[in-house]
Structure formats: C-alpha cells, structure tokens
C-alpha cells in the first residue's frame, strides 16, 4: 500500500500540493472568520462586565451594573481588538 501511495504522489505531486494548500487556506479562513471573533467577543464580554461592575460599584451595589456602561466597554474592547 505504501508503494501505491508513493507512486501516486510521484505522478500527482501538483494535485497533492494544491490540495494541501487548499486545506491550509480553509483552516486559516475558519480560524480568522470563525474562532478568532468568537474568542474576542467572549473575552470582551468578561472584561466589559468586570469594568461595568467596578464602575457601578463605586456608586452603589457592587453586584449590579448599568447596561449602558457594559455596552460602552464592550464596544471599546471590540474596537481595540479589531472587530
């Protein structure tokens, strides 16, 4: 079986190379447009909640926050991270 694969690669090296490049490009696109934005949004949401709670905690109950503050910090974080 290994001999068959070696023979196929010798005759079809260009197709195999294109297939590998295509797989790498699809993987990179999936990371850039799928995984990266979702990870950034998760980290920004955590950061924004923490900042909004700390900001609101200075004025009253430390377990609550104003949604406007959260939105401000969340959008700021997204802009800083490039989304």
PyMOL Python script that loads the backbone (N, CA, C, O; Angstrom):
from pymol import cmd

cmd.read_pdbstr("""\
ATOM      1  N   UNK A   1       0.828  -1.195   0.000  1.00  0.00           N
ATOM      2  CA  UNK A   1       0.000   0.000   0.000  1.00  0.00           C
ATOM      3  C   UNK A   1       0.871   1.257   0.000  1.00  0.00           C
ATOM      4  O   UNK A   1       0.559   2.220  -0.701  1.00  0.00           O
ATOM      5  N   UNK A   2       1.936   1.262   0.761  1.00  0.00           N
ATOM      6  CA  UNK A   2       2.811   2.428   0.777  1.00  0.00           C
ATOM      7  C   UNK A   2       3.404   2.688  -0.603  1.00  0.00           C
ATOM      8  O   UNK A   2       3.609   3.839  -0.989  1.00  0.00           O
ATOM      9  N   UNK A   3       3.673   1.632  -1.331  1.00  0.00           N
ATOM     10  CA  UNK A   3       4.228   1.774  -2.687  1.00  0.00           C
ATOM     11  C   UNK A   3       3.214   2.439  -3.616  1.00  0.00           C
ATOM     12  O   UNK A   3       3.583   3.244  -4.472  1.00  0.00           O
ATOM     13  N   UNK A   4       1.947   2.104  -3.446  1.00  0.00           N
ATOM     14  CA  UNK A   4       0.906   2.721  -4.266  1.00  0.00           C
ATOM     15  C   UNK A   4       0.791   4.218  -3.974  1.00  0.00           C
ATOM     16  O   UNK A   4       0.624   5.026  -4.888  1.00  0.00           O
ATOM     17  N   UNK A   5       0.882   4.576  -2.699  1.00  0.00           N
ATOM     18  CA  UNK A   5       0.799   5.990  -2.327  1.00  0.00           C
ATOM     19  C   UNK A   5       2.002   6.744  -2.880  1.00  0.00           C
ATOM     20  O   UNK A   5       1.855   7.848  -3.407  1.00  0.00           O
ATOM     21  N   UNK A   6       3.187   6.157  -2.765  1.00  0.00           N
ATOM     22  CA  UNK A   6       4.389   6.804  -3.285  1.00  0.00           C
ATOM     23  C   UNK A   6       4.299   7.005  -4.793  1.00  0.00           C
ATOM     24  O   UNK A   6       4.669   8.061  -5.306  1.00  0.00           O
ATOM     25  N   UNK A   7       3.812   5.999  -5.498  1.00  0.00           N
ATOM     26  CA  UNK A   7       3.660   6.126  -6.953  1.00  0.00           C
ATOM     27  C   UNK A   7       2.631   7.191  -7.309  1.00  0.00           C
ATOM     28  O   UNK A   7       2.835   7.964  -8.246  1.00  0.00           O
ATOM     29  N   UNK A   8       1.537   7.237  -6.574  1.00  0.00           N
ATOM     30  CA  UNK A   8       0.510   8.230  -6.854  1.00  0.00           C
ATOM     31  C   UNK A   8       1.053   9.640  -6.605  1.00  0.00           C
ATOM     32  O   UNK A   8       0.795  10.556  -7.386  1.00  0.00           O
ATOM     33  N   UNK A   9       1.816   9.811  -5.501  1.00  0.00           N
ATOM     34  CA  UNK A   9       2.392  11.118  -5.208  1.00  0.00           C
ATOM     35  C   UNK A   9       3.427  11.532  -6.247  1.00  0.00           C
ATOM     36  O   UNK A   9       3.544  12.714  -6.570  1.00  0.00           O
ATOM     37  N   UNK A  10       4.173  10.572  -6.768  1.00  0.00           N
ATOM     38  CA  UNK A  10       5.165  10.898  -7.799  1.00  0.00           C
ATOM     39  C   UNK A  10       4.499  11.389  -9.071  1.00  0.00           C
ATOM     40  O   UNK A  10       5.006  12.294  -9.734  1.00  0.00           O
ATOM     41  N   UNK A  11       3.373  10.800  -9.412  1.00  0.00           N
ATOM     42  CA  UNK A  11       2.697  11.193 -10.646  1.00  0.00           C
ATOM     43  C   UNK A  11       1.756  12.382 -10.449  1.00  0.00           C
ATOM     44  O   UNK A  11       1.499  13.123 -11.398  1.00  0.00           O
ATOM     45  N   UNK A  12       1.242  12.576  -9.242  1.00  0.00           N
ATOM     46  CA  UNK A  12       0.253  13.629  -8.976  1.00  0.00           C
ATOM     47  C   UNK A  12       0.727  14.593  -7.896  1.00  0.00           C
ATOM     48  O   UNK A  12      -0.078  15.023  -7.069  1.00  0.00           O
ATOM     49  N   UNK A  13       1.991  14.938  -7.881  1.00  0.00           N
ATOM     50  CA  UNK A  13       2.531  15.806  -6.833  1.00  0.00           C
ATOM     51  C   UNK A  13       1.912  17.200  -6.876  1.00  0.00           C
ATOM     52  O   UNK A  13       1.744  17.839  -5.838  1.00  0.00           O
ATOM     53  N   UNK A  14       1.575  17.669  -8.067  1.00  0.00           N
ATOM     54  CA  UNK A  14       0.977  19.002  -8.187  1.00  0.00           C
ATOM     55  C   UNK A  14      -0.419  19.026  -7.574  1.00  0.00           C
ATOM     56  O   UNK A  14      -0.770  19.968  -6.862  1.00  0.00           O
ATOM     57  N   UNK A  15      -1.211  18.002  -7.845  1.00  0.00           N
ATOM     58  CA  UNK A  15      -2.564  17.922  -7.269  1.00  0.00           C
ATOM     59  C   UNK A  15      -2.503  17.799  -5.748  1.00  0.00           C
ATOM     60  O   UNK A  15      -3.294  18.417  -5.036  1.00  0.00           O
ATOM     61  N   UNK A  16      -1.561  16.998  -5.258  1.00  0.00           N
ATOM     62  CA  UNK A  16      -1.428  16.824  -3.807  1.00  0.00           C
ATOM     63  C   UNK A  16      -1.015  18.144  -3.151  1.00  0.00           C
ATOM     64  O   UNK A  16      -1.520  18.490  -2.083  1.00  0.00           O
ATOM     65  N   UNK A  17      -0.108  18.872  -3.782  1.00  0.00           N
ATOM     66  CA  UNK A  17       0.316  20.160  -3.247  1.00  0.00           C
ATOM     67  C   UNK A  17      -0.821  21.165  -3.209  1.00  0.00           C
ATOM     68  O   UNK A  17      -0.996  21.885  -2.226  1.00  0.00           O
ATOM     69  N   UNK A  18      -1.593  21.208  -4.288  1.00  0.00           N
ATOM     70  CA  UNK A  18      -2.749  22.110  -4.311  1.00  0.00           C
ATOM     71  C   UNK A  18      -3.772  21.744  -3.249  1.00  0.00           C
ATOM     72  O   UNK A  18      -4.369  22.621  -2.624  1.00  0.00           O
ATOM     73  N   UNK A  19      -3.973  20.454  -3.045  1.00  0.00           N
ATOM     74  CA  UNK A  19      -4.916  20.000  -2.030  1.00  0.00           C
ATOM     75  C   UNK A  19      -4.444  20.418  -0.639  1.00  0.00           C
ATOM     76  O   UNK A  19      -5.251  20.865   0.176  1.00  0.00           O
ATOM     77  N   UNK A  20      -3.170  20.280  -0.361  1.00  0.00           N
ATOM     78  CA  UNK A  20      -2.633  20.684   0.934  1.00  0.00           C
ATOM     79  C   UNK A  20      -2.765  22.191   1.121  1.00  0.00           C
ATOM     80  O   UNK A  20      -3.150  22.643   2.199  1.00  0.00           O
ATOM     81  N   UNK A  21      -2.457  22.969   0.102  1.00  0.00           N
ATOM     82  CA  UNK A  21      -2.591  24.427   0.186  1.00  0.00           C
ATOM     83  C   UNK A  21      -4.052  24.820   0.395  1.00  0.00           C
ATOM     84  O   UNK A  21      -4.343  25.726   1.176  1.00  0.00           O
ATOM     85  N   UNK A  22      -4.961  24.155  -0.290  1.00  0.00           N
ATOM     86  CA  UNK A  22      -6.388  24.430  -0.135  1.00  0.00           C
ATOM     87  C   UNK A  22      -6.848  24.132   1.285  1.00  0.00           C
ATOM     88  O   UNK A  22      -7.602  24.913   1.863  1.00  0.00           O
ATOM     89  N   UNK A  23      -6.411  23.027   1.848  1.00  0.00           N
ATOM     90  CA  UNK A  23      -6.798  22.664   3.215  1.00  0.00           C
ATOM     91  C   UNK A  23      -6.252  23.692   4.203  1.00  0.00           C
ATOM     92  O   UNK A  23      -6.953  24.086   5.136  1.00  0.00           O
ATOM     93  N   UNK A  24      -5.013  24.128   4.007  1.00  0.00           N
ATOM     94  CA  UNK A  24      -4.427  25.139   4.892  1.00  0.00           C
ATOM     95  C   UNK A  24      -5.196  26.456   4.787  1.00  0.00           C
ATOM     96  O   UNK A  24      -5.456  27.102   5.802  1.00  0.00           O
ATOM     97  N   UNK A  25      -5.557  26.854   3.578  1.00  0.00           N
ATOM     98  CA  UNK A  25      -6.311  28.106   3.385  1.00  0.00           C
ATOM     99  C   UNK A  25      -7.684  28.037   4.037  1.00  0.00           C
ATOM    100  O   UNK A  25      -8.122  29.006   4.657  1.00  0.00           O
ATOM    101  N   UNK A  26      -8.362  26.919   3.908  1.00  0.00           N
ATOM    102  CA  UNK A  26      -9.679  26.762   4.539  1.00  0.00           C
ATOM    103  C   UNK A  26      -9.546  26.794   6.054  1.00  0.00           C
ATOM    104  O   UNK A  26     -10.372  27.402   6.735  1.00  0.00           O
ATOM    105  N   UNK A  27      -8.515  26.147   6.588  1.00  0.00           N
ATOM    106  CA  UNK A  27      -8.290  26.165   8.033  1.00  0.00           C
ATOM    107  C   UNK A  27      -8.003  27.565   8.548  1.00  0.00           C
ATOM    108  O   UNK A  27      -8.517  27.965   9.592  1.00  0.00           O
ATOM    109  N   UNK A  28      -7.182  28.309   7.816  1.00  0.00           N
ATOM    110  CA  UNK A  28      -6.874  29.689   8.222  1.00  0.00           C
ATOM    111  C   UNK A  28      -8.115  30.576   8.150  1.00  0.00           C
ATOM    112  O   UNK A  28      -8.336  31.403   9.035  1.00  0.00           O
ATOM    113  N   UNK A  29      -8.917  30.414   7.117  1.00  0.00           N
ATOM    114  CA  UNK A  29     -10.139  31.212   6.987  1.00  0.00           C
ATOM    115  C   UNK A  29     -11.118  30.878   8.114  1.00  0.00           C
ATOM    116  O   UNK A  29     -11.764  31.773   8.658  1.00  0.00           O
ATOM    117  N   UNK A  30     -11.230  29.600   8.465  1.00  0.00           N
ATOM    118  CA  UNK A  30     -12.113  29.208   9.562  1.00  0.00           C
ATOM    119  C   UNK A  30     -11.651  29.839  10.866  1.00  0.00           C
ATOM    120  O   UNK A  30     -12.467  30.324  11.650  1.00  0.00           O
ATOM    121  N   UNK A  31     -10.343  29.834  11.099  1.00  0.00           N
ATOM    122  CA  UNK A  31      -9.830  30.465  12.313  1.00  0.00           C
ATOM    123  C   UNK A  31     -10.107  31.968  12.302  1.00  0.00           C
ATOM    124  O   UNK A  31     -10.610  32.514  13.283  1.00  0.00           O
ATOM    125  N   UNK A  32      -9.781  32.635  11.194  1.00  0.00           N
ATOM    126  CA  UNK A  32      -9.860  34.096  11.143  1.00  0.00           C
ATOM    127  C   UNK A  32     -11.293  34.610  11.214  1.00  0.00           C
ATOM    128  O   UNK A  32     -11.563  35.620  11.864  1.00  0.00           O
ATOM    129  N   UNK A  33     -12.216  33.911  10.543  1.00  0.00           N
ATOM    130  CA  UNK A  33     -13.604  34.392  10.489  1.00  0.00           C
ATOM    131  C   UNK A  33     -14.541  33.682  11.459  1.00  0.00           C
ATOM    132  O   UNK A  33     -15.680  34.113  11.636  1.00  0.00           O
ATOM    133  N   UNK A  34     -14.082  32.600  12.091  1.00  0.00           N
ATOM    134  CA  UNK A  34     -14.946  31.849  12.996  1.00  0.00           C
ATOM    135  C   UNK A  34     -14.467  31.841  14.434  1.00  0.00           C
ATOM    136  O   UNK A  34     -15.145  32.361  15.320  1.00  0.00           O
ATOM    137  N   UNK A  35     -13.319  31.263  14.667  1.00  0.00           N
ATOM    138  CA  UNK A  35     -12.829  31.106  16.028  1.00  0.00           C
ATOM    139  C   UNK A  35     -12.312  32.409  16.641  1.00  0.00           C
ATOM    140  O   UNK A  35     -12.625  32.720  17.790  1.00  0.00           O
ATOM    141  N   UNK A  36     -11.539  33.154  15.893  1.00  0.00           N
ATOM    142  CA  UNK A  36     -10.948  34.382  16.421  1.00  0.00           C
ATOM    143  C   UNK A  36     -12.007  35.377  16.890  1.00  0.00           C
ATOM    144  O   UNK A  36     -11.908  35.872  18.012  1.00  0.00           O
ATOM    145  N   UNK A  37     -13.027  35.692  16.068  1.00  0.00           N
ATOM    146  CA  UNK A  37     -14.045  36.649  16.541  1.00  0.00           C
ATOM    147  C   UNK A  37     -14.812  36.157  17.768  1.00  0.00           C
ATOM    148  O   UNK A  37     -15.121  36.946  18.661  1.00  0.00           O
ATOM    149  N   UNK A  38     -15.121  34.860  17.819  1.00  0.00           N
ATOM    150  CA  UNK A  38     -15.876  34.376  18.980  1.00  0.00           C
ATOM    151  C   UNK A  38     -15.032  34.430  20.245  1.00  0.00           C
ATOM    152  O   UNK A  38     -15.556  34.734  21.317  1.00  0.00           O
ATOM    153  N   UNK A  39     -13.743  34.142  20.146  1.00  0.00           N
ATOM    154  CA  UNK A  39     -12.873  34.249  21.321  1.00  0.00           C
ATOM    155  C   UNK A  39     -12.723  35.695  21.764  1.00  0.00           C
ATOM    156  O   UNK A  39     -12.711  35.981  22.961  1.00  0.00           O
ATOM    157  N   UNK A  40     -12.608  36.599  20.818  1.00  0.00           N
ATOM    158  CA  UNK A  40     -12.502  38.016  21.162  1.00  0.00           C
ATOM    159  C   UNK A  40     -13.791  38.498  21.827  1.00  0.00           C
ATOM    160  O   UNK A  40     -13.736  39.235  22.812  1.00  0.00           O
ATOM    161  N   UNK A  41     -14.942  38.095  21.306  1.00  0.00           N
ATOM    162  CA  UNK A  41     -16.214  38.523  21.897  1.00  0.00           C
ATOM    163  C   UNK A  41     -16.374  37.988  23.320  1.00  0.00           C
ATOM    164  O   UNK A  41     -16.876  38.694  24.195  1.00  0.00           O
ATOM    165  N   UNK A  42     -15.948  36.741  23.554  1.00  0.00           N
ATOM    166  CA  UNK A  42     -16.028  36.183  24.908  1.00  0.00           C
ATOM    167  C   UNK A  42     -15.164  36.971  25.877  1.00  0.00           C
ATOM    168  O   UNK A  42     -15.613  37.346  26.960  1.00  0.00           O
ATOM    169  N   UNK A  43     -13.922  37.219  25.481  1.00  0.00           N
ATOM    170  CA  UNK A  43     -13.025  37.929  26.389  1.00  0.00           C
ATOM    171  C   UNK A  43     -13.488  39.367  26.595  1.00  0.00           C
ATOM    172  O   UNK A  43     -13.358  39.898  27.698  1.00  0.00           O
ATOM    173  N   UNK A  44     -14.019  40.000  25.568  1.00  0.00           N
ATOM    174  CA  UNK A  44     -14.519  41.370  25.710  1.00  0.00           C
ATOM    175  C   UNK A  44     -15.751  41.421  26.607  1.00  0.00           C
ATOM    176  O   UNK A  44     -15.918  42.370  27.373  1.00  0.00           O
ATOM    177  N   UNK A  45     -16.608  40.420  26.521  1.00  0.00           N
ATOM    178  CA  UNK A  45     -17.795  40.400  27.376  1.00  0.00           C
ATOM    179  C   UNK A  45     -17.396  40.284  28.841  1.00  0.00           C
ATOM    180  O   UNK A  45     -17.956  40.970  29.697  1.00  0.00           O
ATOM    181  N   UNK A  46     -16.440  39.426  29.127  1.00  0.00           N
ATOM    182  CA  UNK A  46     -15.977  39.267  30.509  1.00  0.00           C
ATOM    183  C   UNK A  46     -15.339  40.566  31.001  1.00  0.00           C
ATOM    184  O   UNK A  46     -15.611  41.024  32.111  1.00  0.00           O
ATOM    185  N   UNK A  47     -14.496  41.145  30.167  1.00  0.00           N
ATOM    186  CA  UNK A  47     -13.824  42.385  30.548  1.00  0.00           C
ATOM    187  C   UNK A  47     -14.824  43.522  30.756  1.00  0.00           C
ATOM    188  O   UNK A  47     -14.704  44.293  31.708  1.00  0.00           O
ATOM    189  N   UNK A  48     -15.816  43.626  29.859  1.00  0.00           N
ATOM    190  CA  UNK A  48     -16.806  44.710  29.944  1.00  0.00           C
ATOM    191  C   UNK A  48     -17.671  44.578  31.190  1.00  0.00           C
ATOM    192  O   UNK A  48     -17.984  45.577  31.838  1.00  0.00           O
ATOM    193  N   UNK A  49     -18.060  43.356  31.529  1.00  0.00           N
ATOM    194  CA  UNK A  49     -18.856  43.160  32.745  1.00  0.00           C
ATOM    195  C   UNK A  49     -18.041  43.552  33.969  1.00  0.00           C
ATOM    196  O   UNK A  49     -18.544  44.222  34.871  1.00  0.00           O
ATOM    197  N   UNK A  50     -16.789  43.134  33.994  1.00  0.00           N
ATOM    198  CA  UNK A  50     -15.926  43.467  35.128  1.00  0.00           C
ATOM    199  C   UNK A  50     -15.757  44.978  35.264  1.00  0.00           C
ATOM    200  O   UNK A  50     -15.873  45.522  36.362  1.00  0.00           O
ATOM    201  N   UNK A  51     -15.485  45.652  34.153  1.00  0.00           N
ATOM    202  CA  UNK A  51     -15.316  47.106  34.202  1.00  0.00           C
ATOM    203  C   UNK A  51     -16.620  47.805  34.602  1.00  0.00           C
ATOM    204  O   UNK A  51     -16.597  48.754  35.386  1.00  0.00           O
ATOM    205  N   UNK A  52     -17.751  47.342  34.070  1.00  0.00           N
ATOM    206  CA  UNK A  52     -19.043  47.977  34.387  1.00  0.00           C
ATOM    207  C   UNK A  52     -19.406  47.766  35.854  1.00  0.00           C
ATOM    208  O   UNK A  52     -19.935  48.673  36.497  1.00  0.00           O
ATOM    209  N   UNK A  53     -19.127  46.583  36.385  1.00  0.00           N
ATOM    210  CA  UNK A  53     -19.413  46.331  37.801  1.00  0.00           C
ATOM    211  C   UNK A  53     -18.519  47.197  38.678  1.00  0.00           C
ATOM    212  O   UNK A  53     -18.979  47.774  39.662  1.00  0.00           O
ATOM    213  N   UNK A  54     -17.241  47.286  38.320  1.00  0.00           N
ATOM    214  CA  UNK A  54     -16.331  48.118  39.116  1.00  0.00           C
ATOM    215  C   UNK A  54     -16.733  49.584  39.062  1.00  0.00           C
ATOM    216  O   UNK A  54     -16.663  50.281  40.075  1.00  0.00           O
ATOM    217  N   UNK A  55     -17.145  50.054  37.912  1.00  0.00           N
ATOM    218  CA  UNK A  55     -17.561  51.450  37.764  1.00  0.00           C
ATOM    219  C   UNK A  55     -18.828  51.719  38.571  1.00  0.00           C
ATOM    220  O   UNK A  55     -18.923  52.725  39.274  1.00  0.00           O
ATOM    221  N   UNK A  56     -19.807  50.805  38.464  1.00  0.00           N
ATOM    222  CA  UNK A  56     -21.077  50.983  39.171  1.00  0.00           C
ATOM    223  C   UNK A  56     -20.895  50.738  40.659  1.00  0.00           C
ATOM    224  O   UNK A  56     -21.604  51.320  41.480  1.00  0.00           O
ATOM    225  N   UNK A  57     -19.934  49.867  41.012  1.00  0.00           N
ATOM    226  CA  UNK A  57     -19.689  49.564  42.418  1.00  0.00           C
ATOM    227  C   UNK A  57     -19.227  50.769  43.203  1.00  0.00           C
ATOM    228  O   UNK A  57     -19.427  50.839  44.416  1.00  0.00           O
ATOM    229  N   UNK A  58     -18.610  51.716  42.523  1.00  0.00           N
ATOM    230  CA  UNK A  58     -18.177  52.929  43.203  1.00  0.00           C
ATOM    231  C   UNK A  58     -19.364  53.794  43.621  1.00  0.00           C
ATOM    232  O   UNK A  58     -19.237  54.660  44.486  1.00  0.00           O
ATOM    233  N   UNK A  59     -20.528  53.551  42.993  1.00  0.00           N
ATOM    234  CA  UNK A  59     -21.694  54.393  43.256  1.00  0.00           C
ATOM    235  C   UNK A  59     -22.801  53.667  44.017  1.00  0.00           C
ATOM    236  O   UNK A  59     -23.820  54.277  44.341  1.00  0.00           O
ATOM    237  N   UNK A  60     -22.627  52.407  44.301  1.00  0.00           N
ATOM    238  CA  UNK A  60     -23.715  51.694  44.969  1.00  0.00           C
ATOM    239  C   UNK A  60     -23.433  50.207  45.064  1.00  0.00           C
ATOM    240  O   UNK A  60     -22.347  49.787  45.463  1.00  0.00           O
ATOM    241  N   UNK A  61     -24.429  49.420  44.692  1.00  0.00           N
ATOM    242  CA  UNK A  61     -24.337  47.974  44.794  1.00  0.00           C
ATOM    243  C   UNK A  61     -23.271  47.437  43.837  1.00  0.00           C
ATOM    244  O   UNK A  61     -23.287  47.755  42.647  1.00  0.00           O
ATOM    245  N   UNK A  62     -22.352  46.631  44.350  1.00  0.00           N
ATOM    246  CA  UNK A  62     -21.241  46.151  43.522  1.00  0.00           C
ATOM    247  C   UNK A  62     -21.591  44.915  42.707  1.00  0.00           C
ATOM    248  O   UNK A  62     -20.767  44.447  41.921  1.00  0.00           O
ATOM    249  N   UNK A  63     -22.795  44.375  42.874  1.00  0.00           N
ATOM    250  CA  UNK A  63     -23.184  43.185  42.117  1.00  0.00           C
ATOM    251  C   UNK A  63     -23.986  43.532  40.866  1.00  0.00           C
ATOM    252  O   UNK A  63     -24.274  42.651  40.056  1.00  0.00           O
ATOM    253  N   UNK A  64     -24.339  44.764  40.701  1.00  0.00           N
ATOM    254  CA  UNK A  64     -25.111  45.201  39.538  1.00  0.00           C
ATOM    255  C   UNK A  64     -24.275  46.133  38.679  1.00  0.00           C
ATOM    256  O   UNK A  64     -23.228  46.627  39.099  1.00  0.00           O
ATOM    257  N   UNK A  65     -24.756  46.357  37.478  1.00  0.00           N
ATOM    258  CA  UNK A  65     -24.088  47.313  36.593  1.00  0.00           C
ATOM    259  C   UNK A  65     -25.115  47.905  35.652  1.00  0.00           C
ATOM    260  O   UNK A  65     -26.188  47.338  35.445  1.00  0.00           O
ATOM    261  N   UNK A  66     -24.778  49.039  35.091  1.00  0.00           N
ATOM    262  CA  UNK A  66     -25.672  49.683  34.138  1.00  0.00           C
ATOM    263  C   UNK A  66     -25.399  49.120  32.749  1.00  0.00           C
ATOM    264  O   UNK A  66     -24.241  49.013  32.346  1.00  0.00           O
ATOM    265  N   UNK A  67     -26.445  48.759  32.013  1.00  0.00           N
ATOM    266  CA  UNK A  67     -26.240  48.207  30.665  1.00  0.00           C
ATOM    267  C   UNK A  67     -25.521  49.168  29.727  1.00  0.00           C
ATOM    268  O   UNK A  67     -24.782  48.737  28.842  1.00  0.00           O
ATOM    269  N   UNK A  68     -25.730  50.451  29.913  1.00  0.00           N
ATOM    270  CA  UNK A  68     -25.041  51.432  29.056  1.00  0.00           C
ATOM    271  C   UNK A  68     -23.528  51.364  29.258  1.00  0.00           C
ATOM    272  O   UNK A  68     -22.760  51.460  28.301  1.00  0.00           O
ATOM    273  N   UNK A  69     -23.112  51.200  30.500  1.00  0.00           N
ATOM    274  CA  UNK A  69     -21.679  51.067  30.773  1.00  0.00           C
ATOM    275  C   UNK A  69     -21.119  49.802  30.130  1.00  0.00           C
ATOM    276  O   UNK A  69     -20.046  49.818  29.527  1.00  0.00           O
ATOM    277  N   UNK A  70     -21.865  48.706  30.270  1.00  0.00           N
ATOM    278  CA  UNK A  70     -21.426  47.453  29.667  1.00  0.00           C
ATOM    279  C   UNK A  70     -21.276  47.610  28.153  1.00  0.00           C
ATOM    280  O   UNK A  70     -20.264  47.202  27.584  1.00  0.00           O
ATOM    281  N   UNK A  71     -22.282  48.202  27.501  1.00  0.00           N
ATOM    282  CA  UNK A  71     -22.221  48.400  26.046  1.00  0.00           C
ATOM    283  C   UNK A  71     -21.029  49.255  25.649  1.00  0.00           C
ATOM    284  O   UNK A  71     -20.347  48.971  24.665  1.00  0.00           O
ATOM    285  N   UNK A  72     -20.788  50.294  26.414  1.00  0.00           N
ATOM    286  CA  UNK A  72     -19.659  51.175  26.112  1.00  0.00           C
ATOM    287  C   UNK A  72     -18.340  50.410  26.184  1.00  0.00           C
ATOM    288  O   UNK A  72     -17.525  50.484  25.264  1.00  0.00           O
ATOM    289  N   UNK A  73     -18.134  49.678  27.275  1.00  0.00           N
ATOM    290  CA  UNK A  73     -16.882  48.943  27.445  1.00  0.00           C
ATOM    291  C   UNK A  73     -16.754  47.798  26.432  1.00  0.00           C
ATOM    292  O   UNK A  73     -15.661  47.528  25.935  1.00  0.00           O
ATOM    293  N   UNK A  74     -17.859  47.133  26.133  1.00  0.00           N
ATOM    294  CA  UNK A  74     -17.830  46.021  25.170  1.00  0.00           C
ATOM    295  C   UNK A  74     -17.437  46.529  23.779  1.00  0.00           C
ATOM    296  O   UNK A  74     -16.579  45.944  23.118  1.00  0.00           O
ATOM    297  N   UNK A  75     -18.067  47.611  23.345  1.00  0.00           N
ATOM    298  CA  UNK A  75     -17.735  48.174  22.029  1.00  0.00           C
ATOM    299  C   UNK A  75     -16.303  48.695  21.995  1.00  0.00           C
ATOM    300  O   UNK A  75     -15.610  48.558  20.987  1.00  0.00           O
ATOM    301  N   UNK A  76     -15.871  49.283  23.082  1.00  0.00           N
ATOM    302  CA  UNK A  76     -14.490  49.777  23.155  1.00  0.00           C
ATOM    303  C   UNK A  76     -13.492  48.627  23.018  1.00  0.00           C
ATOM    304  O   UNK A  76     -12.499  48.740  22.301  1.00  0.00           O
ATOM    305  N   UNK A  77     -13.761  47.543  23.700  1.00  0.00           N
ATOM    306  CA  UNK A  77     -12.876  46.373  23.624  1.00  0.00           C
ATOM    307  C   UNK A  77     -12.864  45.786  22.223  1.00  0.00           C
ATOM    308  O   UNK A  77     -11.805  45.424  21.712  1.00  0.00           O
ATOM    309  N   UNK A  78     -14.032  45.688  21.596  1.00  0.00           N
ATOM    310  CA  UNK A  78     -14.091  45.154  20.228  1.00  0.00           C
ATOM    311  C   UNK A  78     -13.288  46.026  19.261  1.00  0.00           C
ATOM    312  O   UNK A  78     -12.582  45.512  18.394  1.00  0.00           O
ATOM    313  N   UNK A  79     -13.401  47.336  19.414  1.00  0.00           N
ATOM    314  CA  UNK A  79     -12.627  48.231  18.556  1.00  0.00           C
ATOM    315  C   UNK A  79     -11.128  48.069  18.787  1.00  0.00           C
ATOM    316  O   UNK A  79     -10.346  48.089  17.836  1.00  0.00           O
ATOM    317  N   UNK A  80     -10.730  47.912  20.030  1.00  0.00           N
ATOM    318  CA  UNK A  80      -9.310  47.754  20.348  1.00  0.00           C
ATOM    319  C   UNK A  80      -8.744  46.450  19.778  1.00  0.00           C
ATOM    320  O   UNK A  80      -7.579  46.390  19.385  1.00  0.00           O
ATOM    321  N   UNK A  81      -9.578  45.412  19.740  1.00  0.00           N
ATOM    322  CA  UNK A  81      -9.128  44.112  19.262  1.00  0.00           C
ATOM    323  C   UNK A  81      -9.301  43.959  17.744  1.00  0.00           C
ATOM    324  O   UNK A  81      -8.875  42.956  17.171  1.00  0.00           O
ATOM    325  N   UNK A  82      -9.911  44.925  17.111  1.00  0.00           N
ATOM    326  CA  UNK A  82     -10.003  44.900  15.661  1.00  0.00           C
ATOM    327  C   UNK A  82     -11.254  44.287  15.073  1.00  0.00           C
ATOM    328  O   UNK A  82     -11.236  43.826  13.931  1.00  0.00           O
ATOM    329  N   UNK A  83     -12.336  44.272  15.825  1.00  0.00           N
ATOM    330  CA  UNK A  83     -13.590  43.744  15.271  1.00  0.00           C
ATOM    331  C   UNK A  83     -14.550  44.861  14.974  1.00  0.00           C
ATOM    332  O   UNK A  83     -15.660  44.613  14.502  1.00  0.00           O
TER     333      UNK A  83
END
""", "prot")
cmd.dss("prot")
cmd.show_as("cartoon", "prot")
cmd.util.cbc("prot")
cmd.orient("prot")
